[in-house]
Amino acid sequence: MVDKHRKALVEQLLTPGWDVASVTWKRTLLARNDYVIDRYVKKERVERAIKEDLAFLAAHPTRRSINATKKQ
C-alpha cells in the first residue's frame, strides 16, 4: 500500500497543475527533498513539470471576477 501511495504521489507531481496553489504544493514537496522523488522520479523531471505549469498559467491567465469587469 505504501508503494502505491508513493507512486500516486509521483503521478500527482507530474500531472499538470491547474492553479498557482498546485504549483506551490509541488514546490513545497520538492523543497522537502523527499526520498520519494529520488526513488520514483528524477528531481529534474519534477522541476520541468513545474516550469511547464508556470508557462501554462502565464499563457492562460484566470478570468477576472464579474465585479472587477463592471468597474472598468
PDB file of N, CA, C and O in Angstrom:
ATOM      1  N   MET A   1       0.824  -1.193   0.000  1.00  0.00           N
ATOM      2  CA  MET A   1       0.000   0.000   0.000  1.00  0.00           C
ATOM      3  C   MET A   1       0.871   1.261   0.000  1.00  0.00           C
ATOM      4  O   MET A   1       0.550   2.245  -0.667  1.00  0.00           O
ATOM      5  N   VAL A   2       1.958   1.222   0.742  1.00  0.00           N
ATOM      6  CA  VAL A   2       2.833   2.390   0.799  1.00  0.00           C
ATOM      7  C   VAL A   2       3.426   2.666  -0.577  1.00  0.00           C
ATOM      8  O   VAL A   2       3.528   3.820  -0.993  1.00  0.00           O
ATOM      9  N   ASP A   3       3.815   1.617  -1.276  1.00  0.00           N
ATOM     10  CA  ASP A   3       4.381   1.774  -2.608  1.00  0.00           C
ATOM     11  C   ASP A   3       3.356   2.393  -3.558  1.00  0.00           C
ATOM     12  O   ASP A   3       3.704   3.260  -4.360  1.00  0.00           O
ATOM     13  N   LYS A   4       2.112   1.963  -3.476  1.00  0.00           N
ATOM     14  CA  LYS A   4       1.048   2.528  -4.312  1.00  0.00           C
ATOM     15  C   LYS A   4       0.830   4.005  -3.987  1.00  0.00           C
ATOM     16  O   LYS A   4       0.619   4.824  -4.881  1.00  0.00           O
ATOM     17  N   HIS A   5       0.883   4.330  -2.712  1.00  0.00           N
ATOM     18  CA  HIS A   5       0.716   5.722  -2.297  1.00  0.00           C
ATOM     19  C   HIS A   5       1.838   6.589  -2.875  1.00  0.00           C
ATOM     20  O   HIS A   5       1.581   7.686  -3.372  1.00  0.00           O
ATOM     21  N   ARG A   6       3.049   6.111  -2.813  1.00  0.00           N
ATOM     22  CA  ARG A   6       4.187   6.870  -3.328  1.00  0.00           C
ATOM     23  C   ARG A   6       4.106   7.055  -4.840  1.00  0.00           C
ATOM     24  O   ARG A   6       4.410   8.130  -5.355  1.00  0.00           O
ATOM     25  N   LYS A   7       3.699   6.011  -5.544  1.00  0.00           N
ATOM     26  CA  LYS A   7       3.544   6.118  -6.991  1.00  0.00           C
ATOM     27  C   LYS A   7       2.440   7.108  -7.352  1.00  0.00           C
ATOM     28  O   LYS A   7       2.565   7.858  -8.320  1.00  0.00           O
ATOM     29  N   ALA A   8       1.363   7.108  -6.575  1.00  0.00           N
ATOM     30  CA  ALA A   8       0.276   8.062  -6.808  1.00  0.00           C
ATOM     31  C   ALA A   8       0.746   9.496  -6.561  1.00  0.00           C
ATOM     32  O   ALA A   8       0.346  10.419  -7.271  1.00  0.00           O
ATOM     33  N   LEU A   9       1.585   9.671  -5.564  1.00  0.00           N
ATOM     34  CA  LEU A   9       2.138  10.984  -5.268  1.00  0.00           C
ATOM     35  C   LEU A   9       2.983  11.491  -6.434  1.00  0.00           C
ATOM     36  O   LEU A   9       2.910  12.666  -6.796  1.00  0.00           O
ATOM     37  N   VAL A  10       3.772  10.616  -7.012  1.00  0.00           N
ATOM     38  CA  VAL A  10       4.589  10.984  -8.164  1.00  0.00           C
ATOM     39  C   VAL A  10       3.694  11.337  -9.347  1.00  0.00           C
ATOM     40  O   VAL A  10       3.980  12.288 -10.074  1.00  0.00           O
ATOM     41  N   GLU A  11       2.626  10.592  -9.544  1.00  0.00           N
ATOM     42  CA  GLU A  11       1.696  10.902 -10.629  1.00  0.00           C
ATOM     43  C   GLU A  11       1.083  12.286 -10.440  1.00  0.00           C
ATOM     44  O   GLU A  11       0.909  13.029 -11.406  1.00  0.00           O
ATOM     45  N   GLN A  12       0.756  12.633  -9.195  1.00  0.00           N
ATOM     46  CA  GLN A  12       0.223  13.964  -8.919  1.00  0.00           C
ATOM     47  C   GLN A  12       1.249  15.042  -9.225  1.00  0.00           C
ATOM     48  O   GLN A  12       0.907  16.102  -9.749  1.00  0.00           O
ATOM     49  N   LEU A  13       2.494  14.776  -8.901  1.00  0.00           N
ATOM     50  CA  LEU A  13       3.541  15.748  -9.177  1.00  0.00           C
ATOM     51  C   LEU A  13       3.713  16.005 -10.673  1.00  0.00           C
ATOM     52  O   LEU A  13       4.021  17.125 -11.081  1.00  0.00           O
ATOM     53  N   LEU A  14       3.517  14.984 -11.476  1.00  0.00           N
ATOM     54  CA  LEU A  14       3.720  15.107 -12.911  1.00  0.00           C
ATOM     55  C   LEU A  14       2.459  15.516 -13.667  1.00  0.00           C
ATOM     56  O   LEU A  14       2.523  15.845 -14.851  1.00  0.00           O
ATOM     57  N   THR A  15       1.320  15.496 -12.992  1.00  0.00           N
ATOM     58  CA  THR A  15       0.072  15.936 -13.600  1.00  0.00           C
ATOM     59  C   THR A  15       0.092  17.460 -13.694  1.00  0.00           C
ATOM     60  O   THR A  15       0.478  18.132 -12.738  1.00  0.00           O
ATOM     61  N   PRO A  16      -0.317  18.009 -14.829  1.00  0.00           N
ATOM     62  CA  PRO A  16      -0.296  19.467 -14.960  1.00  0.00           C
ATOM     63  C   PRO A  16      -1.117  20.158 -13.865  1.00  0.00           C
ATOM     64  O   PRO A  16      -2.243  19.767 -13.558  1.00  0.00           O
ATOM     65  N   GLY A  17      -0.513  21.192 -13.298  1.00  0.00           N
ATOM     66  CA  GLY A  17      -1.192  21.970 -12.266  1.00  0.00           C
ATOM     67  C   GLY A  17      -2.160  22.947 -12.910  1.00  0.00           C
ATOM     68  O   GLY A  17      -1.851  23.528 -13.951  1.00  0.00           O
ATOM     69  N   TRP A  18      -3.306  23.133 -12.316  1.00  0.00           N
ATOM     70  CA  TRP A  18      -4.317  23.997 -12.916  1.00  0.00           C
ATOM     71  C   TRP A  18      -4.453  25.329 -12.199  1.00  0.00           C
ATOM     72  O   TRP A  18      -5.242  26.178 -12.615  1.00  0.00           O
ATOM     73  N   ASP A  19      -3.692  25.525 -11.124  1.00  0.00           N
ATOM     74  CA  ASP A  19      -3.698  26.811 -10.453  1.00  0.00           C
ATOM     75  C   ASP A  19      -2.378  27.007  -9.709  1.00  0.00           C
ATOM     76  O   ASP A  19      -1.554  26.096  -9.628  1.00  0.00           O
ATOM     77  N   VAL A  20      -2.196  28.200  -9.176  1.00  0.00           N
ATOM     78  CA  VAL A  20      -0.952  28.531  -8.501  1.00  0.00           C
ATOM     79  C   VAL A  20      -0.784  27.693  -7.234  1.00  0.00           C
ATOM     80  O   VAL A  20       0.342  27.358  -6.866  1.00  0.00           O
ATOM     81  N   ALA A  21      -1.868  27.356  -6.572  1.00  0.00           N
ATOM     82  CA  ALA A  21      -1.787  26.552  -5.350  1.00  0.00           C
ATOM     83  C   ALA A  21      -1.189  25.177  -5.622  1.00  0.00           C
ATOM     84  O   ALA A  21      -0.411  24.669  -4.815  1.00  0.00           O
ATOM     85  N   SER A  22      -1.543  24.578  -6.740  1.00  0.00           N
ATOM     86  CA  SER A  22      -0.980  23.264  -7.049  1.00  0.00           C
ATOM     87  C   SER A  22       0.508  23.356  -7.366  1.00  0.00           C
ATOM     88  O   SER A  22       1.269  22.443  -7.044  1.00  0.00           O
ATOM     89  N   VAL A  23       0.924  24.445  -7.989  1.00  0.00           N
ATOM     90  CA  VAL A  23       2.351  24.649  -8.262  1.00  0.00           C
ATOM     91  C   VAL A  23       3.100  24.870  -6.943  1.00  0.00           C
ATOM     92  O   VAL A  23       4.207  24.365  -6.760  1.00  0.00           O
ATOM     93  N   THR A  24       2.495  25.616  -6.042  1.00  0.00           N
ATOM     94  CA  THR A  24       3.104  25.849  -4.729  1.00  0.00           C
ATOM     95  C   THR A  24       3.254  24.530  -3.978  1.00  0.00           C
ATOM     96  O   THR A  24       4.275  24.296  -3.332  1.00  0.00           O
ATOM     97  N   TRP A  25       2.248  23.673  -4.059  1.00  0.00           N
ATOM     98  CA  TRP A  25       2.310  22.361  -3.406  1.00  0.00           C
ATOM     99  C   TRP A  25       3.464  21.537  -3.980  1.00  0.00           C
ATOM    100  O   TRP A  25       4.198  20.888  -3.235  1.00  0.00           O
ATOM    101  N   LYS A  26       3.619  21.566  -5.293  1.00  0.00           N
ATOM    102  CA  LYS A  26       4.709  20.822  -5.928  1.00  0.00           C
ATOM    103  C   LYS A  26       6.069  21.351  -5.481  1.00  0.00           C
ATOM    104  O   LYS A  26       6.982  20.578  -5.191  1.00  0.00           O
ATOM    105  N   ARG A  27       6.193  22.685  -5.428  1.00  0.00           N
ATOM    106  CA  ARG A  27       7.454  23.282  -4.988  1.00  0.00           C
ATOM    107  C   ARG A  27       7.769  22.915  -3.541  1.00  0.00           C
ATOM    108  O   ARG A  27       8.919  22.642  -3.198  1.00  0.00           O
ATOM    109  N   THR A  28       6.748  22.912  -2.702  1.00  0.00           N
ATOM    110  CA  THR A  28       6.944  22.572  -1.293  1.00  0.00           C
ATOM    111  C   THR A  28       7.423  21.136  -1.153  1.00  0.00           C
ATOM    112  O   THR A  28       8.355  20.859  -0.399  1.00  0.00           O
ATOM    113  N   LEU A  29       6.799  20.241  -1.865  1.00  0.00           N
ATOM    114  CA  LEU A  29       7.194  18.836  -1.808  1.00  0.00           C
ATOM    115  C   LEU A  29       8.614  18.647  -2.340  1.00  0.00           C
ATOM    116  O   LEU A  29       9.390  17.859  -1.799  1.00  0.00           O
ATOM    117  N   LEU A  30       8.937  19.364  -3.385  1.00  0.00           N
ATOM    118  CA  LEU A  30      10.281  19.274  -3.955  1.00  0.00           C
ATOM    119  C   LEU A  30      11.324  19.831  -2.981  1.00  0.00           C
ATOM    120  O   LEU A  30      12.420  19.283  -2.866  1.00  0.00           O
ATOM    121  N   ALA A  31      10.989  20.899  -2.292  1.00  0.00           N
ATOM    122  CA  ALA A  31      11.924  21.517  -1.347  1.00  0.00           C
ATOM    123  C   ALA A  31      12.191  20.638  -0.126  1.00  0.00           C
ATOM    124  O   ALA A  31      13.236  20.760   0.511  1.00  0.00           O
ATOM    125  N   ARG A  32      11.253  19.759   0.197  1.00  0.00           N
ATOM    126  CA  ARG A  32      11.444  18.868   1.340  1.00  0.00           C
ATOM    127  C   ARG A  32      12.525  17.830   1.093  1.00  0.00           C
ATOM    128  O   ARG A  32      12.964  17.153   2.023  1.00  0.00           O
ATOM    129  N   ASN A  33      12.956  17.702  -0.157  1.00  0.00           N
ATOM    130  CA  ASN A  33      13.921  16.654  -0.535  1.00  0.00           C
ATOM    131  C   ASN A  33      13.418  15.282  -0.124  1.00  0.00           C
ATOM    132  O   ASN A  33      14.162  14.468   0.425  1.00  0.00           O
ATOM    133  N   ASP A  34      12.161  15.044  -0.394  1.00  0.00           N
ATOM    134  CA  ASP A  34      11.527  13.782  -0.048  1.00  0.00           C
ATOM    135  C   ASP A  34      12.169  12.649  -0.846  1.00  0.00           C
ATOM    136  O   ASP A  34      12.385  12.776  -2.051  1.00  0.00           O
ATOM    137  N   TYR A  35      12.464  11.568  -0.185  1.00  0.00           N
ATOM    138  CA  TYR A  35      13.122  10.461  -0.873  1.00  0.00           C
ATOM    139  C   TYR A  35      12.213   9.820  -1.915  1.00  0.00           C
ATOM    140  O   TYR A  35      12.698   9.094  -2.783  1.00  0.00           O
ATOM    141  N   VAL A  36      10.926  10.067  -1.850  1.00  0.00           N
ATOM    142  CA  VAL A  36      10.004   9.536  -2.857  1.00  0.00           C
ATOM    143  C   VAL A  36      10.393  10.077  -4.224  1.00  0.00           C
ATOM    144  O   VAL A  36      10.344   9.359  -5.223  1.00  0.00           O
ATOM    145  N   ILE A  37      10.777  11.341  -4.263  1.00  0.00           N
ATOM    146  CA  ILE A  37      11.158  11.942  -5.532  1.00  0.00           C
ATOM    147  C   ILE A  37      12.421  11.288  -6.078  1.00  0.00           C
ATOM    148  O   ILE A  37      12.494  10.974  -7.266  1.00  0.00           O
ATOM    149  N   ASP A  38      13.398  11.084  -5.229  1.00  0.00           N
ATOM    150  CA  ASP A  38      14.646  10.469  -5.683  1.00  0.00           C
ATOM    151  C   ASP A  38      14.459   9.018  -6.105  1.00  0.00           C
ATOM    152  O   ASP A  38      15.126   8.541  -7.023  1.00  0.00           O
ATOM    153  N   ARG A  39      13.560   8.328  -5.440  1.00  0.00           N
ATOM    154  CA  ARG A  39      13.398   6.908  -5.713  1.00  0.00           C
ATOM    155  C   ARG A  39      12.518   6.632  -6.935  1.00  0.00           C
ATOM    156  O   ARG A  39      12.793   5.700  -7.690  1.00  0.00           O
ATOM    157  N   TYR A  40      11.472   7.423  -7.138  1.00  0.00           N
ATOM    158  CA  TYR A  40      10.492   7.114  -8.174  1.00  0.00           C
ATOM    159  C   TYR A  40      10.559   8.023  -9.401  1.00  0.00           C
ATOM    160  O   TYR A  40      10.095   7.651 -10.479  1.00  0.00           O
ATOM    161  N   VAL A  41      11.131   9.201  -9.238  1.00  0.00           N
ATOM    162  CA  VAL A  41      11.224  10.131 -10.357  1.00  0.00           C
ATOM    163  C   VAL A  41      12.420  11.050 -10.110  1.00  0.00           C
ATOM    164  O   VAL A  41      12.766  11.343  -8.966  1.00  0.00           O
ATOM    165  N   LYS A  42      13.040  11.495 -11.193  1.00  0.00           N
ATOM    166  CA  LYS A  42      14.187  12.384 -11.046  1.00  0.00           C
ATOM    167  C   LYS A  42      13.722  13.780 -10.663  1.00  0.00           C
ATOM    168  O   LYS A  42      12.669  14.246 -11.097  1.00  0.00           O
ATOM    169  N   LYS A  43      14.518  14.424  -9.853  1.00  0.00           N
ATOM    170  CA  LYS A  43      14.208  15.779  -9.394  1.00  0.00           C
ATOM    171  C   LYS A  43      14.059  16.726 -10.588  1.00  0.00           C
ATOM    172  O   LYS A  43      13.202  17.610 -10.580  1.00  0.00           O
ATOM    173  N   GLU A  44      14.887  16.541 -11.601  1.00  0.00           N
ATOM    174  CA  GLU A  44      14.840  17.401 -12.780  1.00  0.00           C
ATOM    175  C   GLU A  44      13.508  17.294 -13.505  1.00  0.00           C
ATOM    176  O   GLU A  44      13.016  18.275 -14.062  1.00  0.00           O
ATOM    177  N   ARG A  45      12.925  16.100 -13.495  1.00  0.00           N
ATOM    178  CA  ARG A  45      11.626  15.909 -14.162  1.00  0.00           C
ATOM    179  C   ARG A  45      10.531  16.686 -13.447  1.00  0.00           C
ATOM    180  O   ARG A  45       9.659  17.268 -14.092  1.00  0.00           O
ATOM    181  N   VAL A  46      10.570  16.698 -12.130  1.00  0.00           N
ATOM    182  CA  VAL A  46       9.576  17.457 -11.361  1.00  0.00           C
ATOM    183  C   VAL A  46       9.782  18.951 -11.585  1.00  0.00           C
ATOM    184  O   VAL A  46       8.813  19.695 -11.735  1.00  0.00           O
ATOM    185  N   GLU A  47      11.035  19.391 -11.609  1.00  0.00           N
ATOM    186  CA  GLU A  47      11.321  20.801 -11.874  1.00  0.00           C
ATOM    187  C   GLU A  47      10.814  21.209 -13.253  1.00  0.00           C
ATOM    188  O   GLU A  47      10.279  22.305 -13.421  1.00  0.00           O
ATOM    189  N   ARG A  48      10.979  20.337 -14.232  1.00  0.00           N
ATOM    190  CA  ARG A  48      10.482  20.611 -15.586  1.00  0.00           C
ATOM    191  C   ARG A  48       8.960  20.706 -15.597  1.00  0.00           C
ATOM    192  O   ARG A  48       8.390  21.559 -16.277  1.00  0.00           O
ATOM    193  N   ALA A  49       8.303  19.823 -14.838  1.00  0.00           N
ATOM    194  CA  ALA A  49       6.841  19.863 -14.755  1.00  0.00           C
ATOM    195  C   ALA A  49       6.371  21.181 -14.135  1.00  0.00           C
ATOM    196  O   ALA A  49       5.370  21.751 -14.571  1.00  0.00           O
ATOM    197  N   ILE A  50       7.080  21.657 -13.136  1.00  0.00           N
ATOM    198  CA  ILE A  50       6.727  22.934 -12.502  1.00  0.00           C
ATOM    199  C   ILE A  50       6.909  24.084 -13.490  1.00  0.00           C
ATOM    200  O   ILE A  50       6.063  24.975 -13.563  1.00  0.00           O
ATOM    201  N   LYS A  51       7.997  24.073 -14.243  1.00  0.00           N
ATOM    202  CA  LYS A  51       8.228  25.119 -15.244  1.00  0.00           C
ATOM    203  C   LYS A  51       7.130  25.107 -16.304  1.00  0.00           C
ATOM    204  O   LYS A  51       6.665  26.164 -16.732  1.00  0.00           O
ATOM    205  N   GLU A  52       6.717  23.920 -16.724  1.00  0.00           N
ATOM    206  CA  GLU A  52       5.643  23.809 -17.708  1.00  0.00           C
ATOM    207  C   GLU A  52       4.334  24.351 -17.139  1.00  0.00           C
ATOM    208  O   GLU A  52       3.579  25.022 -17.843  1.00  0.00           O
ATOM    209  N   ASP A  53       4.068  24.062 -15.873  1.00  0.00           N
ATOM    210  CA  ASP A  53       2.858  24.584 -15.230  1.00  0.00           C
ATOM    211  C   ASP A  53       2.871  26.104 -15.191  1.00  0.00           C
ATOM    212  O   ASP A  53       1.865  26.747 -15.492  1.00  0.00           O
ATOM    213  N   LEU A  54       4.013  26.677 -14.818  1.00  0.00           N
ATOM    214  CA  LEU A  54       4.124  28.134 -14.747  1.00  0.00           C
ATOM    215  C   LEU A  54       3.970  28.771 -16.118  1.00  0.00           C
ATOM    216  O   LEU A  54       3.348  29.826 -16.242  1.00  0.00           O
ATOM    217  N   ALA A  55       4.522  28.151 -17.143  1.00  0.00           N
ATOM    218  CA  ALA A  55       4.381  28.661 -18.505  1.00  0.00           C
ATOM    219  C   ALA A  55       2.917  28.618 -18.941  1.00  0.00           C
ATOM    220  O   ALA A  55       2.420  29.559 -19.559  1.00  0.00           O
ATOM    221  N   PHE A  56       2.238  27.532 -18.621  1.00  0.00           N
ATOM    222  CA  PHE A  56       0.823  27.414 -18.977  1.00  0.00           C
ATOM    223  C   PHE A  56      -0.004  28.469 -18.257  1.00  0.00           C
ATOM    224  O   PHE A  56      -0.853  29.119 -18.867  1.00  0.00           O
ATOM    225  N   LEU A  57       0.239  28.642 -16.963  1.00  0.00           N
ATOM    226  CA  LEU A  57      -0.522  29.620 -16.196  1.00  0.00           C
ATOM    227  C   LEU A  57      -0.257  31.042 -16.681  1.00  0.00           C
ATOM    228  O   LEU A  57      -1.161  31.878 -16.665  1.00  0.00           O
ATOM    229  N   ALA A  58       0.964  31.325 -17.110  1.00  0.00           N
ATOM    230  CA  ALA A  58       1.269  32.648 -17.640  1.00  0.00           C
ATOM    231  C   ALA A  58       0.567  32.890 -18.979  1.00  0.00           C
ATOM    232  O   ALA A  58       0.142  34.008 -19.269  1.00  0.00           O
ATOM    233  N   ALA A  59       0.450  31.852 -19.782  1.00  0.00           N
ATOM    234  CA  ALA A  59      -0.182  31.971 -21.093  1.00  0.00           C
ATOM    235  C   ALA A  59      -1.702  31.981 -21.012  1.00  0.00           C
ATOM    236  O   ALA A  59      -2.370  32.485 -21.916  1.00  0.00           O
ATOM    237  N   HIS A  60      -2.247  31.432 -19.943  1.00  0.00           N
ATOM    238  CA  HIS A  60      -3.698  31.341 -19.786  1.00  0.00           C
ATOM    239  C   HIS A  60      -4.101  31.926 -18.436  1.00  0.00           C
ATOM    240  O   HIS A  60      -4.406  31.184 -17.502  1.00  0.00           O
ATOM    241  N   PRO A  61      -4.103  33.242 -18.332  1.00  0.00           N
ATOM    242  CA  PRO A  61      -4.468  33.847 -17.040  1.00  0.00           C
ATOM    243  C   PRO A  61      -5.921  33.544 -16.686  1.00  0.00           C
ATOM    244  O   PRO A  61      -6.762  33.318 -17.556  1.00  0.00           O
ATOM    245  N   THR A  62      -6.184  33.548 -15.398  1.00  0.00           N
ATOM    246  CA  THR A  62      -7.546  33.267 -14.953  1.00  0.00           C
ATOM    247  C   THR A  62      -8.464  34.425 -15.293  1.00  0.00           C
ATOM    248  O   THR A  62      -8.019  35.552 -15.510  1.00  0.00           O
ATOM    249  N   ARG A  63      -9.732  34.129 -15.334  1.00  0.00           N
ATOM    250  CA  ARG A  63     -10.708  35.173 -15.630  1.00  0.00           C
ATOM    251  C   ARG A  63     -10.805  36.145 -14.474  1.00  0.00           C
ATOM    252  O   ARG A  63     -10.560  35.802 -13.317  1.00  0.00           O
ATOM    253  N   ARG A  64     -11.167  37.356 -14.817  1.00  0.00           N
ATOM    254  CA  ARG A  64     -11.407  38.342 -13.773  1.00  0.00           C
ATOM    255  C   ARG A  64     -12.797  38.107 -13.197  1.00  0.00           C
ATOM    256  O   ARG A  64     -13.670  37.534 -13.849  1.00  0.00           O
ATOM    257  N   SER A  65     -12.978  38.551 -11.986  1.00  0.00           N
ATOM    258  CA  SER A  65     -14.298  38.407 -11.380  1.00  0.00           C
ATOM    259  C   SER A  65     -15.284  39.347 -12.064  1.00  0.00           C
ATOM    260  O   SER A  65     -14.873  40.296 -12.732  1.00  0.00           O
ATOM    261  N   ILE A  66     -16.536  39.101 -11.907  1.00  0.00           N
ATOM    262  CA  ILE A  66     -17.581  39.926 -12.516  1.00  0.00           C
ATOM    263  C   ILE A  66     -17.499  41.349 -11.980  1.00  0.00           C
ATOM    264  O   ILE A  66     -17.663  42.308 -12.734  1.00  0.00           O
ATOM    265  N   ASN A  67     -17.251  41.487 -10.697  1.00  0.00           N
ATOM    266  CA  ASN A  67     -17.166  42.823 -10.088  1.00  0.00           C
ATOM    267  C   ASN A  67     -16.020  43.633 -10.666  1.00  0.00           C
ATOM    268  O   ASN A  67     -16.179  44.832 -10.892  1.00  0.00           O
ATOM    269  N   ALA A  68     -14.891  43.031 -10.909  1.00  0.00           N
ATOM    270  CA  ALA A  68     -13.743  43.733 -11.478  1.00  0.00           C
ATOM    271  C   ALA A  68     -14.049  44.177 -12.899  1.00  0.00           C
ATOM    272  O   ALA A  68     -13.594  45.240 -13.321  1.00  0.00           O
ATOM    273  N   THR A  69     -14.807  43.387 -13.642  1.00  0.00           N
ATOM    274  CA  THR A  69     -15.167  43.720 -15.010  1.00  0.00           C
ATOM    275  C   THR A  69     -16.124  44.909 -15.032  1.00  0.00           C
ATOM    276  O   THR A  69     -16.007  45.771 -15.902  1.00  0.00           O
ATOM    277  N   LYS A  70     -17.055  44.970 -14.105  1.00  0.00           N
ATOM    278  CA  LYS A  70     -18.036  46.062 -14.061  1.00  0.00           C
ATOM    279  C   LYS A  70     -17.391  47.389 -13.717  1.00  0.00           C
ATOM    280  O   LYS A  70     -17.866  48.429 -14.173  1.00  0.00           O
ATOM    281  N   LYS A  71     -16.320  47.392 -12.924  1.00  0.00           N
ATOM    282  CA  LYS A  71     -15.667  48.623 -12.516  1.00  0.00           C
ATOM    283  C   LYS A  71     -14.956  49.311 -13.660  1.00  0.00           C
ATOM    284  O   LYS A  71     -14.732  50.520 -13.608  1.00  0.00           O
ATOM    285  N   GLN A  72     -14.601  48.575 -14.683  1.00  0.00           N
ATOM    286  CA  GLN A  72     -13.875  49.169 -15.813  1.00  0.00           C
ATOM    287  C   GLN A  72     -14.810  49.818 -16.719  1.00  0.00           C
ATOM    288  O   GLN A  72     -14.397  50.379 -17.734  1.00  0.00           O
TER     289      GLN A  72
END
